[in-house]
Amino acid sequence: MPQHFRAVALDYDGTLTSTGRLDDTILNALRTLREQRLKLVLVTGRIPWELLELCPHAEELFDRIVWENGAVAWGARGARLLAPPVPGELEEALARRGVSSGGVRRSSPGTRGTLSPRSRRSAGSGSRSRSCGTGRS
């Protein structure tokens, strides 16, 4: 089959999954695309460790990941900050109003430029599932 595309970018929530975890059908389709040498780019509004809690092998499935609504890009050479961190004053104002920032960018791997999602995962708890899938198809 001739290949017309070199890469495809896919959104996580609402596109690849509606439950937070990838089902077996999606996982198999992603693996098939990788076998066909198509580069896979995951695009998500989630912060790195939030996604990695749901899909600990995301960086093995995808060649690139764009985290935090485009603020951080991750690839083989680690994370790269594409937008400045949320100002501390904004986070504090949100917290005073009871709105959680979810740790946006001020504590994400990309803000320091030294940690990749993989290194954050290795430093995390051992309670993560070993698969992105739910076992359902």
mmCIF file of the C-alpha atoms, coordinates in Angstrom:
data_MODEL
# 
_entry.id   MODEL 
# 
loop_
_atom_site.group_PDB 
_atom_site.id 
_atom_site.type_symbol 
_atom_site.label_atom_id 
_atom_site.label_alt_id 
_atom_site.label_comp_id 
_atom_site.label_asym_id 
_atom_site.label_entity_id 
_atom_site.label_seq_id 
_atom_site.pdbx_PDB_ins_code 
_atom_site.Cartn_x 
_atom_site.Cartn_y 
_atom_site.Cartn_z 
_atom_site.occupancy 
_atom_site.B_iso_or_equiv 
_atom_site.pdbx_formal_charge 
_atom_site.auth_seq_id 
_atom_site.auth_comp_id 
_atom_site.auth_asym_id 
_atom_site.auth_atom_id 
_atom_site.pdbx_PDB_model_num 
ATOM 1   C CA . MET A 1 1   ? 0.000   0.000  0.000  1.00 0.00 ? 1   MET A CA 1 
ATOM 2   C CA . PRO A 1 2   ? 1.541   3.370  -0.957 1.00 0.00 ? 2   PRO A CA 1 
ATOM 3   C CA . GLN A 1 3   ? 2.033   5.739  1.946  1.00 0.00 ? 3   GLN A CA 1 
ATOM 4   C CA . HIS A 1 4   ? 0.844   9.292  1.376  1.00 0.00 ? 4   HIS A CA 1 
ATOM 5   C CA . PHE A 1 5   ? 1.368   10.546 4.903  1.00 0.00 ? 5   PHE A CA 1 
ATOM 6   C CA . ARG A 1 6   ? 4.457   10.596 7.073  1.00 0.00 ? 6   ARG A CA 1 
ATOM 7   C CA . ALA A 1 7   ? 2.775   11.572 10.333 1.00 0.00 ? 7   ALA A CA 1 
ATOM 8   C CA . VAL A 1 8   ? -0.607  11.946 11.957 1.00 0.00 ? 8   VAL A CA 1 
ATOM 9   C CA . ALA A 1 9   ? -1.485  14.097 14.980 1.00 0.00 ? 9   ALA A CA 1 
ATOM 10  C CA . LEU A 1 10  ? -4.254  12.826 17.234 1.00 0.00 ? 10  LEU A CA 1 
ATOM 11  C CA . ASP A 1 11  ? -6.041  14.366 20.205 1.00 0.00 ? 11  ASP A CA 1 
ATOM 12  C CA . TYR A 1 12  ? -6.321  12.200 23.298 1.00 0.00 ? 12  TYR A CA 1 
ATOM 13  C CA . ASP A 1 13  ? -9.558  13.068 25.110 1.00 0.00 ? 13  ASP A CA 1 
ATOM 14  C CA . GLY A 1 14  ? -12.672 12.750 23.003 1.00 0.00 ? 14  GLY A CA 1 
ATOM 15  C CA . THR A 1 15  ? -10.790 11.427 19.966 1.00 0.00 ? 15  THR A CA 1 
ATOM 16  C CA . LEU A 1 16  ? -8.646  8.463  20.975 1.00 0.00 ? 16  LEU A CA 1 
ATOM 17  C CA . THR A 1 17  ? -10.606 7.852  24.161 1.00 0.00 ? 17  THR A CA 1 
ATOM 18  C CA . SER A 1 18  ? -13.830 8.818  25.839 1.00 0.00 ? 18  SER A CA 1 
ATOM 19  C CA . THR A 1 19  ? -12.972 7.013  29.095 1.00 0.00 ? 19  THR A CA 1 
ATOM 20  C CA . GLY A 1 20  ? -9.457  8.314  29.773 1.00 0.00 ? 20  GLY A CA 1 
ATOM 21  C CA . ARG A 1 21  ? -7.829  5.014  28.800 1.00 0.00 ? 21  ARG A CA 1 
ATOM 22  C CA . LEU A 1 22  ? -7.192  3.683  25.315 1.00 0.00 ? 22  LEU A CA 1 
ATOM 23  C CA . ASP A 1 23  ? -9.194  0.605  24.434 1.00 0.00 ? 23  ASP A CA 1 
ATOM 24  C CA . ASP A 1 24  ? -7.621  -2.403 22.721 1.00 0.00 ? 24  ASP A CA 1 
ATOM 25  C CA . THR A 1 25  ? -8.992  -1.451 19.298 1.00 0.00 ? 25  THR A CA 1 
ATOM 26  C CA . ILE A 1 26  ? -7.270  1.943  19.439 1.00 0.00 ? 26  ILE A CA 1 
ATOM 27  C CA . LEU A 1 27  ? -4.037  0.466  20.816 1.00 0.00 ? 27  LEU A CA 1 
ATOM 28  C CA . ASN A 1 28  ? -3.927  -2.090 18.015 1.00 0.00 ? 28  ASN A CA 1 
ATOM 29  C CA . ALA A 1 29  ? -4.612  0.594  15.389 1.00 0.00 ? 29  ALA A CA 1 
ATOM 30  C CA . LEU A 1 30  ? -1.794  2.769  16.773 1.00 0.00 ? 30  LEU A CA 1 
ATOM 31  C CA . ARG A 1 31  ? 0.610   -0.166 16.748 1.00 0.00 ? 31  ARG A CA 1 
ATOM 32  C CA . THR A 1 32  ? -0.370  -0.975 13.159 1.00 0.00 ? 32  THR A CA 1 
ATOM 33  C CA . LEU A 1 33  ? 0.325   2.616  12.114 1.00 0.00 ? 33  LEU A CA 1 
ATOM 34  C CA . ARG A 1 34  ? 3.743   2.469  13.801 1.00 0.00 ? 34  ARG A CA 1 
ATOM 35  C CA . GLU A 1 35  ? 4.509   -0.789 12.006 1.00 0.00 ? 35  GLU A CA 1 
ATOM 36  C CA . GLN A 1 36  ? 3.726   1.035  8.761  1.00 0.00 ? 36  GLN A CA 1 
ATOM 37  C CA . ARG A 1 37  ? 6.377   3.609  9.787  1.00 0.00 ? 37  ARG A CA 1 
ATOM 38  C CA . LEU A 1 38  ? 3.895   6.412  10.263 1.00 0.00 ? 38  LEU A CA 1 
ATOM 39  C CA . LYS A 1 39  ? 5.006   8.957  12.867 1.00 0.00 ? 39  LYS A CA 1 
ATOM 40  C CA . LEU A 1 40  ? 2.403   9.438  15.586 1.00 0.00 ? 40  LEU A CA 1 
ATOM 41  C CA . VAL A 1 41  ? 1.954   12.743 17.406 1.00 0.00 ? 41  VAL A CA 1 
ATOM 42  C CA . LEU A 1 42  ? -0.281  12.948 20.458 1.00 0.00 ? 42  LEU A CA 1 
ATOM 43  C CA . VAL A 1 43  ? -1.843  16.330 21.218 1.00 0.00 ? 43  VAL A CA 1 
ATOM 44  C CA . THR A 1 44  ? -3.435  16.877 24.611 1.00 0.00 ? 44  THR A CA 1 
ATOM 45  C CA . GLY A 1 45  ? -4.399  19.555 27.071 1.00 0.00 ? 45  GLY A CA 1 
ATOM 46  C CA . ARG A 1 46  ? -3.323  17.291 29.904 1.00 0.00 ? 46  ARG A CA 1 
ATOM 47  C CA . ILE A 1 47  ? -0.204  17.795 31.991 1.00 0.00 ? 47  ILE A CA 1 
ATOM 48  C CA . PRO A 1 48  ? 2.414   15.051 31.525 1.00 0.00 ? 48  PRO A CA 1 
ATOM 49  C CA . TRP A 1 49  ? 2.003   12.993 34.681 1.00 0.00 ? 49  TRP A CA 1 
ATOM 50  C CA . GLU A 1 50  ? -1.790  13.232 34.485 1.00 0.00 ? 50  GLU A CA 1 
ATOM 51  C CA . LEU A 1 51  ? -1.722  11.554 31.069 1.00 0.00 ? 51  LEU A CA 1 
ATOM 52  C CA . LEU A 1 52  ? 0.980   9.109  32.141 1.00 0.00 ? 52  LEU A CA 1 
ATOM 53  C CA . GLU A 1 53  ? -1.205  7.975  35.047 1.00 0.00 ? 53  GLU A CA 1 
ATOM 54  C CA . LEU A 1 54  ? -3.805  6.924  32.447 1.00 0.00 ? 54  LEU A CA 1 
ATOM 55  C CA . CYS A 1 55  ? -1.398  5.807  29.738 1.00 0.00 ? 55  CYS A CA 1 
ATOM 56  C CA . PRO A 1 56  ? 2.059   5.083  31.176 1.00 0.00 ? 56  PRO A CA 1 
ATOM 57  C CA . HIS A 1 57  ? 3.446   4.015  27.799 1.00 0.00 ? 57  HIS A CA 1 
ATOM 58  C CA . ALA A 1 58  ? 2.340   7.102  25.869 1.00 0.00 ? 58  ALA A CA 1 
ATOM 59  C CA . GLU A 1 59  ? 5.893   8.056  24.966 1.00 0.00 ? 59  GLU A CA 1 
ATOM 60  C CA . GLU A 1 60  ? 6.475   4.559  23.595 1.00 0.00 ? 60  GLU A CA 1 
ATOM 61  C CA . LEU A 1 61  ? 3.338   4.705  21.435 1.00 0.00 ? 61  LEU A CA 1 
ATOM 62  C CA . PHE A 1 62  ? 3.902   8.234  20.129 1.00 0.00 ? 62  PHE A CA 1 
ATOM 63  C CA . ASP A 1 63  ? 6.928   9.815  18.480 1.00 0.00 ? 63  ASP A CA 1 
ATOM 64  C CA . ARG A 1 64  ? 6.041   13.262 19.778 1.00 0.00 ? 64  ARG A CA 1 
ATOM 65  C CA . ILE A 1 65  ? 3.640   14.537 22.433 1.00 0.00 ? 65  ILE A CA 1 
ATOM 66  C CA . VAL A 1 66  ? 2.314   18.071 22.662 1.00 0.00 ? 66  VAL A CA 1 
ATOM 67  C CA . TRP A 1 67  ? 1.227   18.590 26.276 1.00 0.00 ? 67  TRP A CA 1 
ATOM 68  C CA . GLU A 1 68  ? -0.683  21.302 28.091 1.00 0.00 ? 68  GLU A CA 1 
ATOM 69  C CA . ASN A 1 69  ? -2.642  22.711 25.140 1.00 0.00 ? 69  ASN A CA 1 
ATOM 70  C CA . GLY A 1 70  ? 0.512   23.337 23.142 1.00 0.00 ? 70  GLY A CA 1 
ATOM 71  C CA . ALA A 1 71  ? 2.700   24.760 25.909 1.00 0.00 ? 71  ALA A CA 1 
ATOM 72  C CA . VAL A 1 72  ? 5.184   21.854 25.986 1.00 0.00 ? 72  VAL A CA 1 
ATOM 73  C CA . ALA A 1 73  ? 6.423   19.566 23.214 1.00 0.00 ? 73  ALA A CA 1 
ATOM 74  C CA . TRP A 1 74  ? 8.133   16.265 23.976 1.00 0.00 ? 74  TRP A CA 1 
ATOM 75  C CA . GLY A 1 75  ? 10.194  14.041 21.701 1.00 0.00 ? 75  GLY A CA 1 
ATOM 76  C CA . ALA A 1 76  ? 13.249  11.825 21.711 1.00 0.00 ? 76  ALA A CA 1 
ATOM 77  C CA . ARG A 1 77  ? 15.439  14.679 22.952 1.00 0.00 ? 77  ARG A CA 1 
ATOM 78  C CA . GLY A 1 78  ? 13.174  15.516 25.916 1.00 0.00 ? 78  GLY A CA 1 
ATOM 79  C CA . ALA A 1 79  ? 10.702  18.284 26.615 1.00 0.00 ? 79  ALA A CA 1 
ATOM 80  C CA . ARG A 1 80  ? 10.748  21.771 25.155 1.00 0.00 ? 80  ARG A CA 1 
ATOM 81  C CA . LEU A 1 81  ? 8.823   24.702 26.555 1.00 0.00 ? 81  LEU A CA 1 
ATOM 82  C CA . LEU A 1 82  ? 6.815   26.436 23.815 1.00 0.00 ? 82  LEU A CA 1 
ATOM 83  C CA . ALA A 1 83  ? 5.015   28.977 25.999 1.00 0.00 ? 83  ALA A CA 1 
ATOM 84  C CA . PRO A 1 84  ? 5.910   30.707 29.251 1.00 0.00 ? 84  PRO A CA 1 
ATOM 85  C CA . PRO A 1 85  ? 4.663   29.220 32.526 1.00 0.00 ? 85  PRO A CA 1 
ATOM 86  C CA . VAL A 1 86  ? 1.405   30.423 34.005 1.00 0.00 ? 86  VAL A CA 1 
ATOM 87  C CA . PRO A 1 87  ? 2.273   33.389 36.236 1.00 0.00 ? 87  PRO A CA 1 
ATOM 88  C CA . GLY A 1 88  ? 2.324   32.551 39.931 1.00 0.00 ? 88  GLY A CA 1 
ATOM 89  C CA . GLU A 1 89  ? -0.102  35.394 40.593 1.00 0.00 ? 89  GLU A CA 1 
ATOM 90  C CA . LEU A 1 90  ? -2.694  33.759 38.331 1.00 0.00 ? 90  LEU A CA 1 
ATOM 91  C CA . GLU A 1 91  ? -2.291  30.403 40.038 1.00 0.00 ? 91  GLU A CA 1 
ATOM 92  C CA . GLU A 1 92  ? -2.645  32.053 43.431 1.00 0.00 ? 92  GLU A CA 1 
ATOM 93  C CA . ALA A 1 93  ? -5.753  33.998 42.351 1.00 0.00 ? 93  ALA A CA 1 
ATOM 94  C CA . LEU A 1 94  ? -7.329  30.819 41.003 1.00 0.00 ? 94  LEU A CA 1 
ATOM 95  C CA . ALA A 1 95  ? -6.500  28.953 44.219 1.00 0.00 ? 95  ALA A CA 1 
ATOM 96  C CA . ARG A 1 96  ? -8.134  31.712 46.317 1.00 0.00 ? 96  ARG A CA 1 
ATOM 97  C CA . ARG A 1 97  ? -11.299 31.183 44.281 1.00 0.00 ? 97  ARG A CA 1 
ATOM 98  C CA . GLY A 1 98  ? -11.165 27.427 44.760 1.00 0.00 ? 98  GLY A CA 1 
ATOM 99  C CA . VAL A 1 99  ? -10.084 26.711 41.181 1.00 0.00 ? 99  VAL A CA 1 
ATOM 100 C CA . SER A 1 100 ? -7.303  24.171 40.861 1.00 0.00 ? 100 SER A CA 1 
ATOM 101 C CA . SER A 1 101 ? -4.737  24.905 38.187 1.00 0.00 ? 101 SER A CA 1 
ATOM 102 C CA . GLY A 1 102 ? -3.921  21.198 38.101 1.00 0.00 ? 102 GLY A CA 1 
ATOM 103 C CA . GLY A 1 103 ? -0.225  22.014 38.386 1.00 0.00 ? 103 GLY A CA 1 
ATOM 104 C CA . VAL A 1 104 ? -0.182  23.651 34.980 1.00 0.00 ? 104 VAL A CA 1 
ATOM 105 C CA . ARG A 1 105 ? 3.250   24.242 33.613 1.00 0.00 ? 105 ARG A CA 1 
ATOM 106 C CA . ARG A 1 106 ? 4.778   25.616 36.812 1.00 0.00 ? 106 ARG A CA 1 
ATOM 107 C CA . SER A 1 107 ? 5.515   22.055 37.871 1.00 0.00 ? 107 SER A CA 1 
ATOM 108 C CA . SER A 1 108 ? 5.506   20.205 34.576 1.00 0.00 ? 108 SER A CA 1 
ATOM 109 C CA . PRO A 1 109 ? 8.610   18.530 33.153 1.00 0.00 ? 109 PRO A CA 1 
ATOM 110 C CA . GLY A 1 110 ? 8.813   20.972 30.264 1.00 0.00 ? 110 GLY A CA 1 
ATOM 111 C CA . THR A 1 111 ? 9.202   24.067 32.415 1.00 0.00 ? 111 THR A CA 1 
ATOM 112 C CA . ARG A 1 112 ? 12.640  23.074 33.572 1.00 0.00 ? 112 ARG A CA 1 
ATOM 113 C CA . GLY A 1 113 ? 13.804  21.655 30.260 1.00 0.00 ? 113 GLY A CA 1 
ATOM 114 C CA . THR A 1 114 ? 15.654  18.905 32.120 1.00 0.00 ? 114 THR A CA 1 
ATOM 115 C CA . LEU A 1 115 ? 13.067  16.223 32.755 1.00 0.00 ? 115 LEU A CA 1 
ATOM 116 C CA . SER A 1 116 ? 11.273  14.195 30.152 1.00 0.00 ? 116 SER A CA 1 
ATOM 117 C CA . PRO A 1 117 ? 7.931   12.498 30.822 1.00 0.00 ? 117 PRO A CA 1 
ATOM 118 C CA . ARG A 1 118 ? 9.863   9.224  30.975 1.00 0.00 ? 118 ARG A CA 1 
ATOM 119 C CA . SER A 1 119 ? 12.068  10.435 33.837 1.00 0.00 ? 119 SER A CA 1 
ATOM 120 C CA . ARG A 1 120 ? 9.019   11.752 35.713 1.00 0.00 ? 120 ARG A CA 1 
ATOM 121 C CA . ARG A 1 121 ? 7.361   8.363  35.333 1.00 0.00 ? 121 ARG A CA 1 
ATOM 122 C CA . SER A 1 122 ? 10.357  6.537  36.727 1.00 0.00 ? 122 SER A CA 1 
ATOM 123 C CA . ALA A 1 123 ? 10.297  8.825  39.760 1.00 0.00 ? 123 ALA A CA 1 
ATOM 124 C CA . GLY A 1 124 ? 6.567   8.276  40.340 1.00 0.00 ? 124 GLY A CA 1 
ATOM 125 C CA . SER A 1 125 ? 4.630   5.714  42.274 1.00 0.00 ? 125 SER A CA 1 
ATOM 126 C CA . GLY A 1 126 ? 4.545   2.073  41.323 1.00 0.00 ? 126 GLY A CA 1 
ATOM 127 C CA . SER A 1 127 ? 0.742   2.022  41.210 1.00 0.00 ? 127 SER A CA 1 
ATOM 128 C CA . ARG A 1 128 ? 0.415   2.775  37.515 1.00 0.00 ? 128 ARG A CA 1 
ATOM 129 C CA . SER A 1 129 ? -1.103  0.173  35.256 1.00 0.00 ? 129 SER A CA 1 
ATOM 130 C CA . ARG A 1 130 ? 1.279   -1.507 32.851 1.00 0.00 ? 130 ARG A CA 1 
ATOM 131 C CA . SER A 1 131 ? -0.862  -0.729 29.814 1.00 0.00 ? 131 SER A CA 1 
ATOM 132 C CA . CYS A 1 132 ? -2.685  2.249  28.360 1.00 0.00 ? 132 CYS A CA 1 
ATOM 133 C CA . GLY A 1 133 ? -5.684  0.052  27.627 1.00 0.00 ? 133 GLY A CA 1 
ATOM 134 C CA . THR A 1 134 ? -8.688  -1.026 29.586 1.00 0.00 ? 134 THR A CA 1 
ATOM 135 C CA . GLY A 1 135 ? -8.739  -4.556 28.210 1.00 0.00 ? 135 GLY A CA 1 
ATOM 136 C CA . ARG A 1 136 ? -11.997 -3.742 26.470 1.00 0.00 ? 136 ARG A CA 1 
ATOM 137 C CA . SER A 1 137 ? -12.462 -3.571 22.737 1.00 0.00 ? 137 SER A CA 1 
# 
